[in-house]
Amino acid sequence: MSSAHEEAAHARQPEASIYTDSDDRRRHRGIMQAIAEEMQRPFDEIAELYEEVLRQMRARARIPDFLPVLVSKKVKQICRRH
């Protein structure tokens, strides 16, 4: 049987794979906050969308340094359509 600690670690695993390290996470979270303010949307809504787009783009990114710009652009496009 798995313990609650193991289950919690497993539940966090997908998010951990999105960010390369704590600095990467902090950088993306700052971008999410800026988009939420610019688009006048709740942070949680933007964070969920941003992380989904980031997850998709990171899987096929050739130059990861461009991800913040590309993900931001895509998230803003989606927000404008909805």
PDB file of N, CA, C and O in Angstrom:
ATOM      1  N   MET A   1       0.835  -1.196   0.000  1.00  0.00           N
ATOM      2  CA  MET A   1       0.000   0.000   0.000  1.00  0.00           C
ATOM      3  C   MET A   1       0.874   1.251   0.000  1.00  0.00           C
ATOM      4  O   MET A   1       1.950   1.267   0.597  1.00  0.00           O
ATOM      5  N   SER A   2       0.410   2.279  -0.662  1.00  0.00           N
ATOM      6  CA  SER A   2       1.182   3.510  -0.697  1.00  0.00           C
ATOM      7  C   SER A   2       0.738   4.433   0.420  1.00  0.00           C
ATOM      8  O   SER A   2      -0.437   4.476   0.785  1.00  0.00           O
ATOM      9  N   SER A   3       1.681   5.156   0.946  1.00  0.00           N
ATOM     10  CA  SER A   3       1.377   6.099   2.016  1.00  0.00           C
ATOM     11  C   SER A   3       0.858   7.405   1.437  1.00  0.00           C
ATOM     12  O   SER A   3       0.959   7.653   0.235  1.00  0.00           O
ATOM     13  N   ALA A   4       0.304   8.230   2.306  1.00  0.00           N
ATOM     14  CA  ALA A   4      -0.188   9.542   1.874  1.00  0.00           C
ATOM     15  C   ALA A   4       0.953  10.376   1.306  1.00  0.00           C
ATOM     16  O   ALA A   4       0.754  11.145   0.365  1.00  0.00           O
ATOM     17  N   HIS A   5       2.145  10.227   1.873  1.00  0.00           N
ATOM     18  CA  HIS A   5       3.307  10.978   1.387  1.00  0.00           C
ATOM     19  C   HIS A   5       3.658  10.563  -0.042  1.00  0.00           C
ATOM     20  O   HIS A   5       3.942  11.414  -0.884  1.00  0.00           O
ATOM     21  N   GLU A   6       3.640   9.260  -0.314  1.00  0.00           N
ATOM     22  CA  GLU A   6       3.932   8.780  -1.664  1.00  0.00           C
ATOM     23  C   GLU A   6       2.874   9.255  -2.655  1.00  0.00           C
ATOM     24  O   GLU A   6       3.198   9.634  -3.780  1.00  0.00           O
ATOM     25  N   GLU A   7       1.614   9.234  -2.236  1.00  0.00           N
ATOM     26  CA  GLU A   7       0.536   9.703  -3.104  1.00  0.00           C
ATOM     27  C   GLU A   7       0.686  11.191  -3.402  1.00  0.00           C
ATOM     28  O   GLU A   7       0.482  11.622  -4.537  1.00  0.00           O
ATOM     29  N   ALA A   8       1.043  11.978  -2.384  1.00  0.00           N
ATOM     30  CA  ALA A   8       1.236  13.419  -2.580  1.00  0.00           C
ATOM     31  C   ALA A   8       2.400  13.671  -3.535  1.00  0.00           C
ATOM     32  O   ALA A   8       2.320  14.547  -4.396  1.00  0.00           O
ATOM     33  N   ALA A   9       3.467  12.913  -3.386  1.00  0.00           N
ATOM     34  CA  ALA A   9       4.623  13.067  -4.279  1.00  0.00           C
ATOM     35  C   ALA A   9       4.232  12.702  -5.707  1.00  0.00           C
ATOM     36  O   ALA A   9       4.642  13.375  -6.652  1.00  0.00           O
ATOM     37  N   HIS A  10       3.447  11.648  -5.868  1.00  0.00           N
ATOM     38  CA  HIS A  10       3.000  11.247  -7.197  1.00  0.00           C
ATOM     39  C   HIS A  10       2.086  12.309  -7.812  1.00  0.00           C
ATOM     40  O   HIS A  10       2.155  12.568  -9.013  1.00  0.00           O
ATOM     41  N   ALA A  11       1.238  12.917  -6.998  1.00  0.00           N
ATOM     42  CA  ALA A  11       0.319  13.945  -7.486  1.00  0.00           C
ATOM     43  C   ALA A  11       1.089  15.181  -7.960  1.00  0.00           C
ATOM     44  O   ALA A  11       0.634  15.878  -8.867  1.00  0.00           O
ATOM     45  N   ARG A  12       2.238  15.457  -7.362  1.00  0.00           N
ATOM     46  CA  ARG A  12       3.032  16.623  -7.743  1.00  0.00           C
ATOM     47  C   ARG A  12       3.941  16.337  -8.930  1.00  0.00           C
ATOM     48  O   ARG A  12       4.478  17.272  -9.524  1.00  0.00           O
ATOM     49  N   GLN A  13       4.123  15.108  -9.281  1.00  0.00           N
ATOM     50  CA  GLN A  13       5.070  14.736 -10.327  1.00  0.00           C
ATOM     51  C   GLN A  13       4.840  15.445 -11.649  1.00  0.00           C
ATOM     52  O   GLN A  13       5.813  15.932 -12.224  1.00  0.00           O
ATOM     53  N   PRO A  14       3.609  15.541 -12.182  1.00  0.00           N
ATOM     54  CA  PRO A  14       3.439  16.214 -13.470  1.00  0.00           C
ATOM     55  C   PRO A  14       3.933  17.658 -13.452  1.00  0.00           C
ATOM     56  O   PRO A  14       4.571  18.102 -14.406  1.00  0.00           O
ATOM     57  N   GLU A  15       3.647  18.398 -12.375  1.00  0.00           N
ATOM     58  CA  GLU A  15       4.092  19.785 -12.305  1.00  0.00           C
ATOM     59  C   GLU A  15       5.611  19.856 -12.286  1.00  0.00           C
ATOM     60  O   GLU A  15       6.198  20.721 -12.934  1.00  0.00           O
ATOM     61  N   ALA A  16       6.249  18.962 -11.555  1.00  0.00           N
ATOM     62  CA  ALA A  16       7.702  18.966 -11.454  1.00  0.00           C
ATOM     63  C   ALA A  16       8.348  18.812 -12.831  1.00  0.00           C
ATOM     64  O   ALA A  16       9.421  19.365 -13.072  1.00  0.00           O
ATOM     65  N   SER A  17       7.718  18.076 -13.724  1.00  0.00           N
ATOM     66  CA  SER A  17       8.293  17.868 -15.040  1.00  0.00           C
ATOM     67  C   SER A  17       8.130  19.083 -15.953  1.00  0.00           C
ATOM     68  O   SER A  17       8.792  19.179 -16.986  1.00  0.00           O
ATOM     69  N   ILE A  18       7.259  19.996 -15.576  1.00  0.00           N
ATOM     70  CA  ILE A  18       7.053  21.191 -16.389  1.00  0.00           C
ATOM     71  C   ILE A  18       8.231  22.152 -16.248  1.00  0.00           C
ATOM     72  O   ILE A  18       8.672  22.752 -17.229  1.00  0.00           O
ATOM     73  N   TYR A  19       8.730  22.293 -15.036  1.00  0.00           N
ATOM     74  CA  TYR A  19       9.788  23.266 -14.738  1.00  0.00           C
ATOM     75  C   TYR A  19      11.126  22.560 -14.585  1.00  0.00           C
ATOM     76  O   TYR A  19      11.202  21.467 -14.023  1.00  0.00           O
ATOM     77  N   THR A  20      12.172  23.187 -15.083  1.00  0.00           N
ATOM     78  CA  THR A  20      13.499  22.582 -15.001  1.00  0.00           C
ATOM     79  C   THR A  20      14.109  22.716 -13.608  1.00  0.00           C
ATOM     80  O   THR A  20      14.883  21.859 -13.179  1.00  0.00           O
ATOM     81  N   ASP A  21      13.760  23.793 -12.902  1.00  0.00           N
ATOM     82  CA  ASP A  21      14.247  24.007 -11.540  1.00  0.00           C
ATOM     83  C   ASP A  21      13.423  25.117 -10.893  1.00  0.00           C
ATOM     84  O   ASP A  21      12.492  25.637 -11.509  1.00  0.00           O
ATOM     85  N   SER A  22      13.756  25.481  -9.659  1.00  0.00           N
ATOM     86  CA  SER A  22      12.962  26.484  -8.944  1.00  0.00           C
ATOM     87  C   SER A  22      13.042  27.863  -9.601  1.00  0.00           C
ATOM     88  O   SER A  22      12.072  28.621  -9.562  1.00  0.00           O
ATOM     89  N   ASP A  23      14.178  28.195 -10.199  1.00  0.00           N
ATOM     90  CA  ASP A  23      14.292  29.482 -10.898  1.00  0.00           C
ATOM     91  C   ASP A  23      13.390  29.513 -12.127  1.00  0.00           C
ATOM     92  O   ASP A  23      12.763  30.533 -12.413  1.00  0.00           O
ATOM     93  N   ASP A  24      13.324  28.411 -12.848  1.00  0.00           N
ATOM     94  CA  ASP A  24      12.460  28.309 -14.022  1.00  0.00           C
ATOM     95  C   ASP A  24      11.000  28.461 -13.595  1.00  0.00           C
ATOM     96  O   ASP A  24      10.228  29.170 -14.240  1.00  0.00           O
ATOM     97  N   ARG A  25      10.631  27.793 -12.510  1.00  0.00           N
ATOM     98  CA  ARG A  25       9.258  27.889 -11.995  1.00  0.00           C
ATOM     99  C   ARG A  25       8.931  29.328 -11.595  1.00  0.00           C
ATOM    100  O   ARG A  25       7.862  29.839 -11.928  1.00  0.00           O
ATOM    101  N   ARG A  26       9.839  29.970 -10.893  1.00  0.00           N
ATOM    102  CA  ARG A  26       9.644  31.350 -10.443  1.00  0.00           C
ATOM    103  C   ARG A  26       9.488  32.288 -11.645  1.00  0.00           C
ATOM    104  O   ARG A  26       8.638  33.179 -11.632  1.00  0.00           O
ATOM    105  N   ARG A  27      10.293  32.092 -12.664  1.00  0.00           N
ATOM    106  CA  ARG A  27      10.228  32.917 -13.873  1.00  0.00           C
ATOM    107  C   ARG A  27       8.862  32.758 -14.562  1.00  0.00           C
ATOM    108  O   ARG A  27       8.221  33.747 -14.918  1.00  0.00           O
ATOM    109  N   HIS A  28       8.433  31.524 -14.743  1.00  0.00           N
ATOM    110  CA  HIS A  28       7.142  31.283 -15.386  1.00  0.00           C
ATOM    111  C   HIS A  28       5.983  31.795 -14.525  1.00  0.00           C
ATOM    112  O   HIS A  28       5.023  32.345 -15.065  1.00  0.00           O
ATOM    113  N   ARG A  29       6.049  31.631 -13.210  1.00  0.00           N
ATOM    114  CA  ARG A  29       4.980  32.120 -12.338  1.00  0.00           C
ATOM    115  C   ARG A  29       4.874  33.647 -12.424  1.00  0.00           C
ATOM    116  O   ARG A  29       3.769  34.189 -12.385  1.00  0.00           O
ATOM    117  N   GLY A  30       5.989  34.331 -12.537  1.00  0.00           N
ATOM    118  CA  GLY A  30       5.966  35.780 -12.707  1.00  0.00           C
ATOM    119  C   GLY A  30       5.298  36.180 -14.014  1.00  0.00           C
ATOM    120  O   GLY A  30       4.555  37.160 -14.066  1.00  0.00           O
ATOM    121  N   ILE A  31       5.563  35.431 -15.050  1.00  0.00           N
ATOM    122  CA  ILE A  31       4.938  35.686 -16.354  1.00  0.00           C
ATOM    123  C   ILE A  31       3.434  35.444 -16.269  1.00  0.00           C
ATOM    124  O   ILE A  31       2.642  36.217 -16.809  1.00  0.00           O
ATOM    125  N   MET A  32       3.045  34.367 -15.589  1.00  0.00           N
ATOM    126  CA  MET A  32       1.613  34.076 -15.403  1.00  0.00           C
ATOM    127  C   MET A  32       0.913  35.233 -14.700  1.00  0.00           C
ATOM    128  O   MET A  32      -0.186  35.630 -15.087  1.00  0.00           O
ATOM    129  N   GLN A  33       1.553  35.768 -13.671  1.00  0.00           N
ATOM    130  CA  GLN A  33       0.972  36.880 -12.920  1.00  0.00           C
ATOM    131  C   GLN A  33       0.810  38.101 -13.822  1.00  0.00           C
ATOM    132  O   GLN A  33      -0.222  38.770 -13.778  1.00  0.00           O
ATOM    133  N   ALA A  34       1.810  38.391 -14.629  1.00  0.00           N
ATOM    134  CA  ALA A  34       1.742  39.535 -15.541  1.00  0.00           C
ATOM    135  C   ALA A  34       0.618  39.356 -16.569  1.00  0.00           C
ATOM    136  O   ALA A  34      -0.099  40.307 -16.878  1.00  0.00           O
ATOM    137  N   ILE A  35       0.468  38.150 -17.090  1.00  0.00           N
ATOM    138  CA  ILE A  35      -0.600  37.886 -18.058  1.00  0.00           C
ATOM    139  C   ILE A  35      -1.962  38.039 -17.390  1.00  0.00           C
ATOM    140  O   ILE A  35      -2.878  38.623 -17.969  1.00  0.00           O
ATOM    141  N   ALA A  36      -2.096  37.516 -16.180  1.00  0.00           N
ATOM    142  CA  ALA A  36      -3.369  37.618 -15.451  1.00  0.00           C
ATOM    143  C   ALA A  36      -3.758  39.084 -15.264  1.00  0.00           C
ATOM    144  O   ALA A  36      -4.921  39.446 -15.442  1.00  0.00           O
ATOM    145  N   GLU A  37      -2.802  39.916 -14.911  1.00  0.00           N
ATOM    146  CA  GLU A  37      -3.073  41.343 -14.729  1.00  0.00           C
ATOM    147  C   GLU A  37      -3.409  42.008 -16.061  1.00  0.00           C
ATOM    148  O   GLU A  37      -4.370  42.773 -16.150  1.00  0.00           O
ATOM    149  N   GLU A  38      -2.628  41.723 -17.085  1.00  0.00           N
ATOM    150  CA  GLU A  38      -2.849  42.324 -18.402  1.00  0.00           C
ATOM    151  C   GLU A  38      -4.204  41.926 -18.991  1.00  0.00           C
ATOM    152  O   GLU A  38      -4.909  42.758 -19.563  1.00  0.00           O
ATOM    153  N   MET A  39      -4.557  40.653 -18.846  1.00  0.00           N
ATOM    154  CA  MET A  39      -5.791  40.150 -19.441  1.00  0.00           C
ATOM    155  C   MET A  39      -6.990  40.302 -18.497  1.00  0.00           C
ATOM    156  O   MET A  39      -8.121  39.976 -18.858  1.00  0.00           O
ATOM    157  N   GLN A  40      -6.731  40.791 -17.308  1.00  0.00           N
ATOM    158  CA  GLN A  40      -7.762  40.973 -16.282  1.00  0.00           C
ATOM    159  C   GLN A  40      -8.531  39.675 -16.038  1.00  0.00           C
ATOM    160  O   GLN A  40      -9.760  39.630 -16.082  1.00  0.00           O
ATOM    161  N   ARG A  41      -7.758  38.629 -15.780  1.00  0.00           N
ATOM    162  CA  ARG A  41      -8.292  37.296 -15.511  1.00  0.00           C
ATOM    163  C   ARG A  41      -7.729  36.810 -14.179  1.00  0.00           C
ATOM    164  O   ARG A  41      -6.668  37.268 -13.755  1.00  0.00           O
ATOM    165  N   PRO A  42      -8.422  35.894 -13.519  1.00  0.00           N
ATOM    166  CA  PRO A  42      -7.890  35.331 -12.266  1.00  0.00           C
ATOM    167  C   PRO A  42      -6.572  34.590 -12.514  1.00  0.00           C
ATOM    168  O   PRO A  42      -6.401  33.923 -13.535  1.00  0.00           O
ATOM    169  N   PHE A  43      -5.658  34.719 -11.570  1.00  0.00           N
ATOM    170  CA  PHE A  43      -4.358  34.064 -11.696  1.00  0.00           C
ATOM    171  C   PHE A  43      -4.516  32.560 -11.900  1.00  0.00           C
ATOM    172  O   PHE A  43      -3.850  31.984 -12.761  1.00  0.00           O
ATOM    173  N   ASP A  44      -5.384  31.917 -11.126  1.00  0.00           N
ATOM    174  CA  ASP A  44      -5.546  30.467 -11.219  1.00  0.00           C
ATOM    175  C   ASP A  44      -5.980  30.022 -12.616  1.00  0.00           C
ATOM    176  O   ASP A  44      -5.541  28.984 -13.110  1.00  0.00           O
ATOM    177  N   GLU A  45      -6.837  30.808 -13.237  1.00  0.00           N
ATOM    178  CA  GLU A  45      -7.285  30.502 -14.606  1.00  0.00           C
ATOM    179  C   GLU A  45      -6.108  30.566 -15.578  1.00  0.00           C
ATOM    180  O   GLU A  45      -5.929  29.681 -16.415  1.00  0.00           O
ATOM    181  N   ILE A  46      -5.318  31.619 -15.455  1.00  0.00           N
ATOM    182  CA  ILE A  46      -4.156  31.796 -16.333  1.00  0.00           C
ATOM    183  C   ILE A  46      -3.112  30.721 -16.048  1.00  0.00           C
ATOM    184  O   ILE A  46      -2.529  30.162 -16.977  1.00  0.00           O
ATOM    185  N   ALA A  47      -2.875  30.432 -14.784  1.00  0.00           N
ATOM    186  CA  ALA A  47      -1.859  29.433 -14.423  1.00  0.00           C
ATOM    187  C   ALA A  47      -2.201  28.065 -15.001  1.00  0.00           C
ATOM    188  O   ALA A  47      -1.327  27.375 -15.525  1.00  0.00           O
ATOM    189  N   GLU A  48      -3.461  27.673 -14.910  1.00  0.00           N
ATOM    190  CA  GLU A  48      -3.877  26.376 -15.451  1.00  0.00           C
ATOM    191  C   GLU A  48      -3.662  26.322 -16.967  1.00  0.00           C
ATOM    192  O   GLU A  48      -3.123  25.348 -17.492  1.00  0.00           O
ATOM    193  N   LEU A  49      -4.085  27.364 -17.653  1.00  0.00           N
ATOM    194  CA  LEU A  49      -3.923  27.425 -19.103  1.00  0.00           C
ATOM    195  C   LEU A  49      -2.446  27.483 -19.483  1.00  0.00           C
ATOM    196  O   LEU A  49      -2.000  26.757 -20.371  1.00  0.00           O
ATOM    197  N   TYR A  50      -1.695  28.341 -18.813  1.00  0.00           N
ATOM    198  CA  TYR A  50      -0.269  28.520 -19.102  1.00  0.00           C
ATOM    199  C   TYR A  50       0.479  27.198 -18.932  1.00  0.00           C
ATOM    200  O   TYR A  50       1.283  26.821 -19.785  1.00  0.00           O
ATOM    201  N   GLU A  51       0.214  26.500 -17.836  1.00  0.00           N
ATOM    202  CA  GLU A  51       0.935  25.254 -17.584  1.00  0.00           C
ATOM    203  C   GLU A  51       0.582  24.182 -18.611  1.00  0.00           C
ATOM    204  O   GLU A  51       1.434  23.374 -18.978  1.00  0.00           O
ATOM    205  N   GLU A  52      -0.639  24.168 -19.067  1.00  0.00           N
ATOM    206  CA  GLU A  52      -1.022  23.208 -20.103  1.00  0.00           C
ATOM    207  C   GLU A  52      -0.294  23.525 -21.417  1.00  0.00           C
ATOM    208  O   GLU A  52       0.228  22.625 -22.076  1.00  0.00           O
ATOM    209  N   VAL A  53      -0.265  24.790 -21.784  1.00  0.00           N
ATOM    210  CA  VAL A  53       0.445  25.195 -23.010  1.00  0.00           C
ATOM    211  C   VAL A  53       1.936  24.931 -22.858  1.00  0.00           C
ATOM    212  O   VAL A  53       2.579  24.437 -23.785  1.00  0.00           O
ATOM    213  N   LEU A  54       2.491  25.259 -21.689  1.00  0.00           N
ATOM    214  CA  LEU A  54       3.912  25.015 -21.436  1.00  0.00           C
ATOM    215  C   LEU A  54       4.229  23.532 -21.553  1.00  0.00           C
ATOM    216  O   LEU A  54       5.228  23.156 -22.167  1.00  0.00           O
ATOM    217  N   ARG A  55       3.399  22.700 -20.976  1.00  0.00           N
ATOM    218  CA  ARG A  55       3.597  21.249 -21.027  1.00  0.00           C
ATOM    219  C   ARG A  55       3.645  20.770 -22.490  1.00  0.00           C
ATOM    220  O   ARG A  55       4.507  19.974 -22.862  1.00  0.00           O
ATOM    221  N   GLN A  56       2.717  21.259 -23.300  1.00  0.00           N
ATOM    222  CA  GLN A  56       2.663  20.858 -24.708  1.00  0.00           C
ATOM    223  C   GLN A  56       3.886  21.361 -25.481  1.00  0.00           C
ATOM    224  O   GLN A  56       4.491  20.619 -26.255  1.00  0.00           O
ATOM    225  N   MET A  57       4.238  22.625 -25.260  1.00  0.00           N
ATOM    226  CA  MET A  57       5.350  23.207 -26.020  1.00  0.00           C
ATOM    227  C   MET A  57       6.702  22.671 -25.568  1.00  0.00           C
ATOM    228  O   MET A  57       7.598  22.477 -26.389  1.00  0.00           O
ATOM    229  N   ARG A  58       6.855  22.431 -24.263  1.00  0.00           N
ATOM    230  CA  ARG A  58       8.140  21.932 -23.771  1.00  0.00           C
ATOM    231  C   ARG A  58       8.450  20.564 -24.380  1.00  0.00           C
ATOM    232  O   ARG A  58       9.610  20.246 -24.644  1.00  0.00           O
ATOM    233  N   ALA A  59       7.417  19.765 -24.598  1.00  0.00           N
ATOM    234  CA  ALA A  59       7.612  18.423 -25.140  1.00  0.00           C
ATOM    235  C   ALA A  59       8.234  18.442 -26.534  1.00  0.00           C
ATOM    236  O   ALA A  59       8.886  17.477 -26.933  1.00  0.00           O
ATOM    237  N   ARG A  60       8.041  19.530 -27.276  1.00  0.00           N
ATOM    238  CA  ARG A  60       8.581  19.584 -28.637  1.00  0.00           C
ATOM    239  C   ARG A  60       9.515  20.777 -28.872  1.00  0.00           C
ATOM    240  O   ARG A  60       9.860  21.086 -30.013  1.00  0.00           O
ATOM    241  N   ALA A  61       9.917  21.438 -27.797  1.00  0.00           N
ATOM    242  CA  ALA A  61      10.771  22.620 -27.928  1.00  0.00           C
ATOM    243  C   ALA A  61      12.192  22.238 -28.334  1.00  0.00           C
ATOM    244  O   ALA A  61      12.804  21.337 -27.761  1.00  0.00           O
ATOM    245  N   ARG A  62      12.687  22.940 -29.322  1.00  0.00           N
ATOM    246  CA  ARG A  62      14.077  22.755 -29.732  1.00  0.00           C
ATOM    247  C   ARG A  62      14.983  23.734 -28.987  1.00  0.00           C
ATOM    248  O   ARG A  62      16.138  23.427 -28.692  1.00  0.00           O
ATOM    249  N   ILE A  63      14.444  24.912 -28.689  1.00  0.00           N
ATOM    250  CA  ILE A  63      15.204  25.930 -27.961  1.00  0.00           C
ATOM    251  C   ILE A  63      14.366  26.355 -26.752  1.00  0.00           C
ATOM    252  O   ILE A  63      13.552  27.272 -26.860  1.00  0.00           O
ATOM    253  N   PRO A  64      14.554  25.701 -25.607  1.00  0.00           N
ATOM    254  CA  PRO A  64      13.734  25.970 -24.424  1.00  0.00           C
ATOM    255  C   PRO A  64      13.771  27.422 -23.930  1.00  0.00           C
ATOM    256  O   PRO A  64      12.841  27.870 -23.260  1.00  0.00           O
ATOM    257  N   ASP A  65      14.829  28.149 -24.255  1.00  0.00           N
ATOM    258  CA  ASP A  65      14.924  29.544 -23.822  1.00  0.00           C
ATOM    259  C   ASP A  65      13.805  30.408 -24.397  1.00  0.00           C
ATOM    260  O   ASP A  65      13.478  31.450 -23.830  1.00  0.00           O
ATOM    261  N   PHE A  66      13.220  29.991 -25.507  1.00  0.00           N
ATOM    262  CA  PHE A  66      12.143  30.756 -26.132  1.00  0.00           C
ATOM    263  C   PHE A  66      10.764  30.436 -25.560  1.00  0.00           C
ATOM    264  O   PHE A  66       9.788  31.107 -25.895  1.00  0.00           O
ATOM    265  N   LEU A  67      10.672  29.427 -24.710  1.00  0.00           N
ATOM    266  CA  LEU A  67       9.373  29.016 -24.191  1.00  0.00           C
ATOM    267  C   LEU A  67       8.580  30.127 -23.506  1.00  0.00           C
ATOM    268  O   LEU A  67       7.383  30.246 -23.765  1.00  0.00           O
ATOM    269  N   PRO A  68       9.188  30.946 -22.643  1.00  0.00           N
ATOM    270  CA  PRO A  68       8.388  31.995 -21.999  1.00  0.00           C
ATOM    271  C   PRO A  68       7.676  32.905 -23.003  1.00  0.00           C
ATOM    272  O   PRO A  68       6.509  33.246 -22.809  1.00  0.00           O
ATOM    273  N   VAL A  69       8.359  33.292 -24.056  1.00  0.00           N
ATOM    274  CA  VAL A  69       7.770  34.173 -25.059  1.00  0.00           C
ATOM    275  C   VAL A  69       6.686  33.447 -25.851  1.00  0.00           C
ATOM    276  O   VAL A  69       5.596  33.982 -26.055  1.00  0.00           O
ATOM    277  N   LEU A  70       6.983  32.246 -26.288  1.00  0.00           N
ATOM    278  CA  LEU A  70       6.031  31.491 -27.106  1.00  0.00           C
ATOM    279  C   LEU A  70       4.787  31.091 -26.319  1.00  0.00           C
ATOM    280  O   LEU A  70       3.669  31.190 -26.826  1.00  0.00           O
ATOM    281  N   VAL A  71       4.979  30.640 -25.085  1.00  0.00           N
ATOM    282  CA  VAL A  71       3.845  30.247 -24.257  1.00  0.00           C
ATOM    283  C   VAL A  71       2.979  31.463 -23.928  1.00  0.00           C
ATOM    284  O   VAL A  71       1.752  31.390 -23.992  1.00  0.00           O
ATOM    285  N   SER A  72       3.615  32.572 -23.578  1.00  0.00           N
ATOM    286  CA  SER A  72       2.865  33.804 -23.273  1.00  0.00           C
ATOM    287  C   SER A  72       2.006  34.235 -24.447  1.00  0.00           C
ATOM    288  O   SER A  72       0.835  34.577 -24.283  1.00  0.00           O
ATOM    289  N   LYS A  73       2.590  34.217 -25.619  1.00  0.00           N
ATOM    290  CA  LYS A  73       1.856  34.616 -26.818  1.00  0.00           C
ATOM    291  C   LYS A  73       0.641  33.721 -27.041  1.00  0.00           C
ATOM    292  O   LYS A  73      -0.451  34.212 -27.325  1.00  0.00           O
ATOM    293  N   LYS A  74       0.830  32.415 -26.912  1.00  0.00           N
ATOM    294  CA  LYS A  74      -0.259  31.460 -27.120  1.00  0.00           C
ATOM    295  C   LYS A  74      -1.362  31.634 -26.079  1.00  0.00           C
ATOM    296  O   LYS A  74      -2.545  31.599 -26.418  1.00  0.00           O
ATOM    297  N   VAL A  75      -0.986  31.820 -24.823  1.00  0.00           N
ATOM    298  CA  VAL A  75      -1.974  32.002 -23.749  1.00  0.00           C
ATOM    299  C   VAL A  75      -2.791  33.265 -23.988  1.00  0.00           C
ATOM    300  O   VAL A  75      -4.010  33.249 -23.815  1.00  0.00           O
ATOM    301  N   LYS A  76      -2.154  34.341 -24.377  1.00  0.00           N
ATOM    302  CA  LYS A  76      -2.867  35.591 -24.658  1.00  0.00           C
ATOM    303  C   LYS A  76      -3.818  35.422 -25.846  1.00  0.00           C
ATOM    304  O   LYS A  76      -4.933  35.944 -25.820  1.00  0.00           O
ATOM    305  N   GLN A  77      -3.396  34.710 -26.872  1.00  0.00           N
ATOM    306  CA  GLN A  77      -4.273  34.452 -28.020  1.00  0.00           C
ATOM    307  C   GLN A  77      -5.513  33.684 -27.588  1.00  0.00           C
ATOM    308  O   GLN A  77      -6.628  34.017 -27.990  1.00  0.00           O
ATOM    309  N   ILE A  78      -5.321  32.668 -26.780  1.00  0.00           N
ATOM    310  CA  ILE A  78      -6.462  31.861 -26.296  1.00  0.00           C
ATOM    311  C   ILE A  78      -7.400  32.725 -25.468  1.00  0.00           C
ATOM    312  O   ILE A  78      -8.618  32.650 -25.627  1.00  0.00           O
ATOM    313  N   CYS A  79      -6.845  33.539 -24.594  1.00  0.00           N
ATOM    314  CA  CYS A  79      -7.670  34.404 -23.732  1.00  0.00           C
ATOM    315  C   CYS A  79      -8.477  35.405 -24.564  1.00  0.00           C
ATOM    316  O   CYS A  79      -9.629  35.693 -24.240  1.00  0.00           O
ATOM    317  N   ARG A  80      -7.896  35.918 -25.601  1.00  0.00           N
ATOM    318  CA  ARG A  80      -8.603  36.894 -26.436  1.00  0.00           C
ATOM    319  C   ARG A  80      -9.776  36.253 -27.175  1.00  0.00           C
ATOM    320  O   ARG A  80     -10.774  36.919 -27.451  1.00  0.00           O
ATOM    321  N   ARG A  81      -9.661  34.972 -27.493  1.00  0.00           N
ATOM    322  CA  ARG A  81     -10.726  34.262 -28.194  1.00  0.00           C
ATOM    323  C   ARG A  81     -11.882  33.878 -27.275  1.00  0.00           C
ATOM    324  O   ARG A  81     -12.993  33.627 -27.741  1.00  0.00           O
ATOM    325  N   HIS A  82     -11.622  33.833 -25.974  1.00  0.00           N
ATOM    326  CA  HIS A  82     -12.663  33.379 -25.036  1.00  0.00           C
ATOM    327  C   HIS A  82     -13.107  34.489 -24.145  1.00  0.00           C
ATOM    328  O   HIS A  82     -13.975  34.290 -23.295  1.00  0.00           O
TER     329      HIS A  82
END
